[in-house]
Amino acid sequence: MPAGLDGNPDPDTSRLREQVLDAIVERSLGVAGRPLLVGVDGRSGSGKSTFADELARTFTARGEPAVIRSTTDSFHNPREVRYRRGAKSPEGYYFDSFNVAAIRRELLDPVKSGSGRYRSAVFDEPSDMPVEEEPARVHPAAVLVFDGLFLHRPELLGYWDVSVLLVGDDRALRDTVAWAERETRSSGRHLFFWSLWWWSHARRYVEGWSIYESECNPARSATFVVDNNDFVAPYFV
């Protein structure tokens, strides 16, 4: 699996979900010209990776010959950069998590141009090491499906022909509660302990996303806003 691509390989599906995916692909294919760049944005836990994987498969099923799949998680900064403001810093989460210059230089600019060579990954976050990926030649009819955090920030906003903002706050909260309950059972510590521990660490992510929303208003910039709280029944907001 390429660095950062960790969507559910066997996701829940339904006719409603297929209709949402089909509508986004239909709108995307209506954009004049190629290559085509599609961004899938959303806070951590909103289901971006799985949604983008399904979107890429839908493009392929529609006969697109050169679908590229990548993510911001393949362009992390090294840990010393990500946490230079502190491991719990919301500002560090927004400003320092990703190598935005590398996303543009190695992937978005070459794909957007329709020529030259691109790299879909440059860094592996778990090992904190660069990825030695051989550059690939851009197909003139390429479709890039790119997911990740903060895609409607000023440095990236102009690249997307079509963009999606996933809303999944309720589902992410349910996942957090389920995680805390599992940790309580396995460790023997009280649920209250894990709730405090989670919040002390989650401040980085919750407040970091709030900085992004305040500065960039992604819901206003996105082509589509999709409520993804229920995987089998997503809907356009």
TATA-V81585 format. One line per field, one symbol per residue. ss: DSSP state (A for helix, B for strand, O for the rest). phi: phi as a letter, one per 30 degrees, with the letter a starting at -180 (. if undefined). burial: + if it has 16 or more other ideal C-beta (glycine too) atoms within 10 Angstrom, else -. A space follows every 50 residues. Layout:
ss=???
phi=???
burial=???
This chain:
ss=OOOOOOOOOOOOOOAAAAAAAAAAAAAAAOOOOOOBBBBBBBOOOOOAAA AAAAAAAAAAAOOOOOBBBBBAAAOBOOAAAAOOOOOOOAAAAAAAOBOA AAAAAAAAAAAAAOOOBBOOOOBBOOOOBBOOOOOBBOOOOOBBBBBBOO OOOAAAAOOOOBBBBBBOAAAAAAAAAAAAAAAAAAAOOOAAAAAAAAAA AAAAAAAAAAAAAAAAOAAAAOOBBBBOOOAAAOBBO
phi=.eejdbdddbddbaddddddddddddddddddibdbcbcccldejdjddd ddedddddedddjddbccbaaddcbddeeddecdcjdcdddddddcdbdd ddedddbddddedibibbbcabbcdechbdcccddcddddcdbccbcldi dcdedceddddbbbcdcbddddddddddddddddddciddededdddddd ddeeddddddeddddchddddddbccdcdcedbdadd
burial=--+++-+---------+--++--++--+------+++++++++-++++++ ++++++-++----+-++++++++++++----++----+++-+++++++++ -+++-+++-+++-----++++++++-----+------++--+++++++++ +++--+--++++++++++--++---+---+--++---------+------ ---++-+++--+---+-+--+++++++++-+--+---
